[in-house]
Amino acid sequence: PRPTGPQAPVAPGALPTGYPGGAAWEGAPQQVPWQQPSGNWQMQPGGAAPELDDYPVRRGGKGKWVVLALVLLIAGAGAGTYVLRPDLVDRWLGRGVNELAVNHVKIGYTELQRDSYAAIDAAIDNFEKAIALGGDYADAKAGLAEAELARAEYLKEEADELTAQLDKLTDVELERAKAAIEAKRREVSLRSDRAFTLAKEALTLDPTGLAGNRAMADYYRFKNAAEQMRPLLDKARAASPGDPRVAYVLGSSLIGDPTLADRALRYFDEALEGAPEMQRARYRLARLYAAQNNPDKAKTLIELILKAVPDHERAKALQTALAPPAPPPVEPAPVEEKAPTLEQLLAQADRLRNSDRAGKALKLYEQAQELEPEDPDIFVGIGWCYVDLEQPAAAISSFKNALRLAPRLSDAHFGLAEAYRNKGDKANAAKHYREFLDILPSGEDAEVARRMLEQLK
């Protein structure tokens, strides 16, 4: 603030009124106005500097305590925020995780819970995208490690199943199966090695965090290294006591020991209670029930899995394995065929003879003759078969047997005439053509008989 009131003009180079001049100003340190202890440093009228005692010095009162309380409140709020939500503090300081990366990790774990091959691949893709967006994101690396282990575990199951079937395969199938087993085991090794590297990086970024300790524990569980697994699981449970994925790792670590099956069941139940959509835990639980010879409970769990994830390959494979073996095919009892009647045999034999299949027709006439040895029509049929087969002597014998039973049977006389003509016996042929015309002068074959008689003259 400037002095108020009328002021005398100041000559060039002179000090304003009220400032010590001469040697006193130059030799002794002086306080400029904003360094004086009083809040009002304006000059007194007449140019004299004010006495300090004329202005009471303002001492701190309640204000400083209010300021101190506000400072402590702000500091406490900041410390609490850092403890409870360090991600918010990191973002405020410019060190936060990319929100898109966080979202990819959430999607990755959602897909991992579905547990089909396609879902695991989708989880891997999302975790890799999260790492690309934020390379130092421990949760993304840990999630990718868990997804790689999930895929490796199913590949190992497939290889074990193929190995169990080797003794049932042919030589060609055996070579293909061995090549497939080797490829699957090689992929298991590559994926588990990658999972170890990723879990180690996650632990380096966050040594006490849930995700990294859980992923590394899952790796050692996969490798059946219980001693290395336990301390990591302890840290993971300390970081999040009710985490369902930690319960899954614990249950999976016990599934191979029948004496610890009940504990494994409890851990899987705990995992499903915390994450009902975790099909990995439900599948492991189904395998555990199957190993305990409890197929009904296993099938119930498989049905739940396939209802939620119809393309869950491992659940389908387990369902097939639990299906009862198909009973051996029962050969149907031979149907007792009804013997054809006499009329059926004669009708079929007539059709065959009229279609120039005399040999087959002859067999049917002979069967008919077994049923009715004294039927003249059967002898006529047999006689005509022999005519067609160019055996006139046999034909003559059959036709004579027919005439023995029915002397005026026109077909027998006509057949006998034809058989004699084929044999070259014109007299007997003419005789039976006349017999035929005498019995049936206007029959269907009457004109043929007359023509044959003219030719035989």
C-alpha positions in Angstrom: 0.0 0.0 0.0 1.1 3.5 -0.7 1.1 6.4 1.9 -2.2 8.3 2.0 -2.7 12.1 2.3 -0.9 15.0 0.6 2.7 14.3 0.0 5.5 16.8 -0.7 7.1 16.4 -4.1 10.3 14.5 -4.0 13.4 15.8 -5.7 15.2 13.6 -8.1 17.6 11.3 -6.2 16.0 12.2 -2.8 14.4 9.7 -0.5 10.7 10.0 0.4 9.8 11.8 3.6 10.1 9.5 6.7 12.9 7.3 5.4 16.2 7.6 7.3 18.7 9.4 5.1 22.4 9.8 4.7 24.7 7.4 6.5 21.9 6.0 8.6 20.2 4.5 5.5 23.3 3.5 3.8 25.2 2.1 6.8 22.5 0.2 8.8 20.2 -2.4 7.5 16.7 -1.1 7.2 13.3 -2.8 6.9 11.3 -2.1 3.8 7.6 -1.7 4.4 6.5 -5.3 3.7 9.2 -6.4 6.2 8.0 -4.3 9.1 6.3 -6.3 12.0 3.1 -4.2 12.0 0.3 -4.7 9.5 0.0 -0.9 9.0 3.3 0.5 7.8 2.0 3.9 6.4 3.8 7.0 7.4 2.5 9.4 10.1 1.7 13.0 9.0 4.7 15.1 9.0 7.0 12.4 7.7 7.8 10.7 11.0 7.9 6.9 11.1 5.3 5.4 13.4 6.2 4.0 16.8 5.7 0.2 17.0 4.0 0.6 20.3 1.3 2.7 18.7 -0.1 -0.4 16.8 -0.9 -3.6 18.7 0.7 -6.7 17.1 -1.9 -9.3 16.0 -1.1 -12.7 17.6 -2.4 -16.0 16.3 -5.7 -17.1 17.8 -8.3 -19.7 16.8 -7.4 -19.3 13.1 -4.2 -21.2 13.3 -5.9 -24.2 15.0 -8.5 -24.3 12.2 -5.8 -24.3 9.6 -3.9 -27.0 11.3 -7.1 -29.1 11.6 -7.8 -28.7 7.9 -4.2 -29.7 7.0 -4.5 -32.8 9.2 -7.9 -33.7 7.7 -6.6 -33.4 4.1 -3.5 -35.5 4.9 -5.6 -38.2 6.6 -8.0 -38.3 3.7 -5.1 -38.7 1.2 -3.5 -41.4 3.3 -6.8 -43.3 3.6 -7.4 -43.0 -0.1 -4.0 -44.4 -0.9 -4.6 -47.4 1.4 -8.1 -48.2 0.3 -8.0 -47.1 -3.4 -4.3 -46.8 -4.5 -5.5 -46.9 -8.1 -7.2 -43.6 -7.7 -4.0 -42.0 -6.2 -2.0 -43.6 -9.0 -4.3 -42.1 -11.6 -4.1 -38.6 -9.9 -0.3 -38.9 -10.0 -0.3 -40.0 -13.6 0.6 -43.6 -12.8 -2.8 -45.3 -13.1 -3.7 -48.5 -15.1 -5.3 -47.9 -18.4 -9.1 -48.3 -18.0 -9.4 -50.2 -21.2 -6.8 -52.7 -20.0 -8.8 -53.1 -16.7 -11.8 -53.9 -18.8 -10.0 -56.5 -20.9 -8.9 -58.2 -17.7 -12.5 -58.4 -16.5 -13.6 -59.8 -19.8 -10.7 -62.3 -19.8 -11.7 -63.7 -16.4 -15.4 -63.9 -17.5 -14.4 -66.0 -20.5 -12.0 -68.1 -18.4 -14.9 -69.0 -16.2 -16.8 -70.4 -19.2 -14.0 -72.8 -19.7 -14.6 -74.1 -23.2 -11.7 -74.1 -25.7 -13.1 -71.1 -27.5 -13.7 -69.3 -24.2 -10.1 -69.9 -23.0 -8.8 -68.6 -26.3 -10.9 -65.5 -26.0 -9.6 -65.1 -22.4 -6.0 -65.3 -23.7 -6.8 -62.7 -26.3 -8.2 -60.3 -23.8 -5.3 -60.7 -21.4 -2.8 -60.1 -24.2 -4.7 -56.9 -25.2 -4.6 -55.7 -21.6 -0.8 -56.3 -21.4 -0.3 -54.5 -24.7 -2.2 -51.5 -23.3 -0.3 -51.6 -20.0 2.8 -53.7 -19.9 3.3 -53.4 -16.1 -0.3 -54.5 -15.2 0.2 -57.4 -12.8 -3.4 -58.7 -13.0 -3.2 -59.0 -16.8 0.0 -61.1 -16.7 -1.4 -63.3 -13.9 -4.7 -63.8 -15.8 -2.8 -64.8 -18.9 -0.8 -67.3 -16.9 -4.0 -68.9 -15.5 -5.5 -69.1 -19.0 -2.4 -70.7 -20.4 -2.5 -73.3 -17.6 -6.2 -74.0 -18.2 -5.5 -74.8 -21.8 -2.4 -76.8 -21.0 -4.4 -78.9 -18.4 -7.0 -79.9 -21.0 -4.3 -80.8 -23.6 -2.7 -83.0 -21.0 -6.1 -84.7 -20.3 -6.5 -85.3 -24.1 -3.0 -86.8 -24.3 -3.6 -89.1 -21.4 -6.9 -90.3 -22.9 -5.2 -91.1 -26.2 -2.4 -92.9 -24.4 -4.9 -95.2 -22.6 -6.4 -96.2 -26.0 -3.1 -97.2 -27.7 -3.5 -100.9 -27.2 -6.8 -100.9 -29.0 -5.6 -99.3 -32.2 -4.5 -100.8 -35.5 -0.9 -100.2 -36.7 -2.0 -97.2 -38.9 -4.1 -95.7 -36.2 -1.3 -96.2 -33.6 1.2 -94.1 -35.5 -1.3 -91.3 -35.9 -2.2 -91.4 -32.2 1.4 -91.4 -31.1 2.1 -88.3 -33.3 -0.9 -86.5 -31.8 0.1 -87.4 -28.2 3.6 -86.0 -28.8 2.3 -82.8 -30.3 -0.1 -82.3 -27.4 2.6 -82.9 -24.8 4.9 -80.5 -26.5 2.2 -77.8 -26.5 1.5 -78.5 -22.8 5.2 -77.8 -22.1 5.3 -74.6 -24.1 2.1 -73.2 -22.5 3.1 -74.1 -18.9 6.5 -72.5 -19.4 4.9 -69.3 -20.6 2.5 -69.4 -17.6 5.5 -69.6 -15.3 7.2 -66.6 -16.9 4.0 -64.5 -16.8 3.3 -65.4 -13.2 6.9 -64.5 -12.2 6.5 -61.1 -13.9 3.2 -60.5 -12.1 4.9 -61.3 -8.8 7.8 -59.0 -9.6 5.3 -56.1 -10.2 3.2 -56.9 -7.2 4.9 -59.3 -4.7 2.1 -59.3 -2.2 -0.9 -59.0 -4.5 -3.6 -61.6 -5.0 -3.3 -62.3 -8.7 0.4 -63.0 -9.0 0.6 -65.2 -6.0 -2.5 -67.1 -7.1 -1.2 -67.6 -10.7 2.2 -68.8 -9.5 0.5 -71.2 -7.0 -1.7 -72.5 -9.8 1.5 -73.2 -11.8 3.1 -75.2 -9.0 -0.2 -77.0 -8.4 -0.1 -78.0 -12.1 3.5 -79.2 -11.6 2.5 -81.2 -8.4 5.0 -79.1 -6.4 3.0 -78.7 -3.2 5.9 -77.3 -1.1 6.3 -74.3 -3.5 2.6 -73.9 -3.9 1.6 -73.5 -0.2 3.3 -70.2 0.7 2.0 -68.6 -2.4 -1.5 -69.7 -1.6 -1.1 -68.3 2.0 -0.1 -64.9 0.5 -3.1 -65.0 -1.9 -5.5 -65.9 0.8 -4.1 -63.1 3.0 -4.6 -60.7 0.2 -8.2 -61.9 -0.4 -9.5 -64.5 2.1 -12.7 -65.3 0.1 -11.3 -65.4 -3.4 -13.1 -68.2 -5.3 -10.2 -68.8 -7.7 -7.9 -69.5 -4.7 -10.4 -72.1 -3.5 -10.4 -73.6 -7.0 -6.6 -73.9 -6.9 -6.8 -75.5 -3.5 -9.4 -78.0 -4.5 -7.5 -78.9 -7.7 -4.4 -79.5 -5.7 -6.1 -82.2 -3.7 -8.1 -84.0 -6.4 -5.5 -86.6 -7.1 -5.5 -87.9 -3.5 -8.5 -90.1 -2.7 -8.0 -89.6 1.0 -8.4 -85.8 0.6 -11.4 -86.0 -1.6 -13.8 -84.6 1.0 -11.6 -81.5 1.5 -11.4 -81.0 -2.3 -15.2 -81.2 -2.5 -15.5 -78.4 0.1 -13.0 -76.2 -1.7 -14.9 -76.6 -5.0 -18.2 -75.9 -3.3 -16.6 -72.7 -1.8 -15.4 -71.7 -5.3 -18.8 -72.2 -6.8 -20.5 -70.4 -3.9 -18.3 -67.3 -4.6 -18.4 -67.6 -8.4 -21.4 -69.7 -9.6 -20.4 -69.3 -13.3 -17.0 -70.9 -12.8 -17.4 -73.9 -15.0 -13.8 -75.0 -14.4 -14.7 -75.7 -10.7 -17.9 -77.5 -11.7 -16.0 -79.7 -14.2 -13.3 -80.6 -11.7 -16.1 -81.4 -9.2 -17.8 -83.7 -11.8 -14.5 -85.5 -12.4 -14.1 -86.0 -8.7 -17.5 -87.5 -8.4 -16.8 -89.8 -11.3 -13.6 -91.0 -9.7 -15.6 -91.8 -6.5 -17.9 -94.0 -8.6 -20.8 -91.6 -8.2 -21.8 -91.1 -11.8 -25.2 -89.7 -11.1 -23.8 -86.6 -9.4 -21.2 -86.2 -12.1 -23.9 -86.4 -14.8 -26.0 -83.7 -13.0 -23.0 -81.4 -12.9 -22.2 -82.1 -16.6 -25.8 -81.2 -17.6 -25.4 -77.9 -15.7 -22.2 -77.1 -17.6 -23.5 -78.0 -21.0 -26.7 -75.9 -20.3 -24.5 -72.9 -19.7 -21.8 -73.6 -22.2 -23.0 -76.1 -24.9 -19.6 -76.3 -26.6 -17.7 -77.3 -23.4 -15.5 -80.0 -25.0 -14.2 -81.6 -21.8 -17.7 -81.9 -20.3 -18.9 -83.7 -23.4 -15.9 -86.1 -23.3 -16.6 -86.9 -19.6 -20.3 -87.4 -20.4 -19.4 -89.9 -23.1 -17.0 -91.7 -20.8 -19.8 -92.0 -18.1 -22.4 -93.3 -20.6 -23.1 -97.0 -20.0 -21.6 -99.2 -22.6 -23.9 -100.1 -25.4 -25.2 -103.6 -25.1 -24.0 -106.1 -27.7 -26.3 -106.2 -30.7 -29.0 -108.8 -30.4 -29.5 -110.7 -33.5 -33.2 -111.0 -34.3 -34.7 -114.4 -33.9 -35.0 -116.0 -37.3 -38.5 -115.5 -38.6 -40.1 -118.7 -39.4 -41.1 -118.4 -42.9 -44.5 -119.8 -43.9 -44.3 -122.5 -46.4 -46.0 -121.4 -49.6 -49.3 -123.0 -50.4 -49.8 -125.2 -53.4 -51.6 -122.4 -55.3 -48.7 -120.0 -54.6 -46.1 -122.5 -55.9 -48.1 -123.2 -59.0 -48.8 -119.5 -59.7 -45.1 -118.6 -59.3 -44.0 -121.6 -61.4 -46.3 -120.6 -64.2 -44.9 -117.0 -64.2 -41.4 -118.3 -64.4 -42.2 -120.7 -67.2 -44.0 -118.0 -69.2 -41.0 -115.8 -68.8 -38.7 -118.4 -70.3 -37.1 -119.5 -67.0 -38.0 -123.2 -67.3 -35.3 -124.4 -65.0 -36.5 -122.4 -62.0 -40.1 -123.1 -62.8 -39.3 -126.9 -62.9 -38.0 -126.7 -59.3 -41.2 -125.0 -58.1 -43.4 -127.6 -59.9 -41.4 -130.3 -58.2 -42.0 -128.7 -54.8 -45.7 -128.5 -55.6 -45.7 -132.1 -56.5 -44.4 -133.0 -53.0 -47.5 -131.3 -51.6 -49.9 -132.9 -54.1 -48.3 -135.9 -56.0 -51.5 -136.7 -57.9 -52.4 -133.3 -59.4 -52.6 -133.6 -63.2 -51.9 -129.8 -63.7 -48.6 -130.2 -62.0 -47.6 -133.0 -64.4 -48.6 -130.7 -67.3 -46.4 -127.9 -66.0 -43.4 -130.2 -65.6 -44.0 -131.6 -69.1 -44.0 -128.1 -70.6 -40.7 -127.3 -68.7 -39.1 -130.3 -70.3 -40.4 -129.2 -73.8 -38.8 -125.8 -73.3 -35.6 -127.5 -72.1 -35.6 -129.7 -75.2 -36.0 -132.9 -73.4 -38.9 -134.5 -75.3 -38.7 -138.0 -73.7 -39.1 -136.5 -70.1 -41.9 -134.3 -71.4 -43.8 -137.2 -72.9 -43.6 -139.1 -69.6 -45.0 -136.2 -67.7 -47.8 -135.6 -70.1 -48.8 -139.3 -70.1 -48.9 -139.1 -66.2 -51.3 -136.2 -66.5 -53.5 -138.1 -69.0 -53.5 -141.0 -66.7 -55.1 -138.9 -64.1 -57.3 -136.9 -66.5 -57.7 -138.6 -69.9 -59.5 -135.6 -71.5 -57.1 -132.9 -70.2 -56.7 -130.8 -73.4 -53.4 -129.2 -72.3 -51.9 -132.6 -71.8 -52.9 -133.7 -75.3 -51.5 -130.5 -76.9 -48.2 -130.8 -74.9 -47.9 -134.5 -75.8 -48.4 -133.6 -79.5 -45.6 -131.0 -79.3 -43.2 -133.4 -77.5 -43.8 -136.1 -80.1 -43.3 -133.6 -83.0 -40.0 -132.4 -81.4 -39.0 -136.0 -81.1 -39.8 -136.6 -84.8 -42.8 -139.0 -84.2 -45.3 -137.5 -86.6 -47.9 -140.2 -86.2 -48.3 -139.8 -82.5 -48.0 -136.0 -82.8 -50.9 -135.9 -85.3 -52.9 -138.3 -83.1 -52.8 -136.0 -80.1 -53.4 -132.8 -82.1 -56.7 -134.5 -83.3 -57.5 -135.5 -79.7 -57.0 -131.9 -78.6 -59.3 -130.6 -81.4 -61.9 -133.1 -80.5 -61.9 -131.9 -76.9 -61.5 -128.2 -77.6 -62.4 -127.5 -81.3 -62.7 -123.7 -80.8 -60.1 -123.2 -78.1 -57.3 -120.7 -78.1 -54.7 -123.1 -79.6 -57.2 -124.8 -82.0 -55.8 -122.9 -85.1 -52.3 -123.9 -84.1 -53.2 -127.6 -83.9 -54.9 -127.5 -87.3 -51.9 -125.8 -88.9 -49.6 -128.4 -87.3 -51.8 -131.2 -88.7 -51.5 -129.7 -92.2 -47.7 -129.6 -91.9 -47.5 -133.2 -90.6 -49.4 -134.6 -93.7 
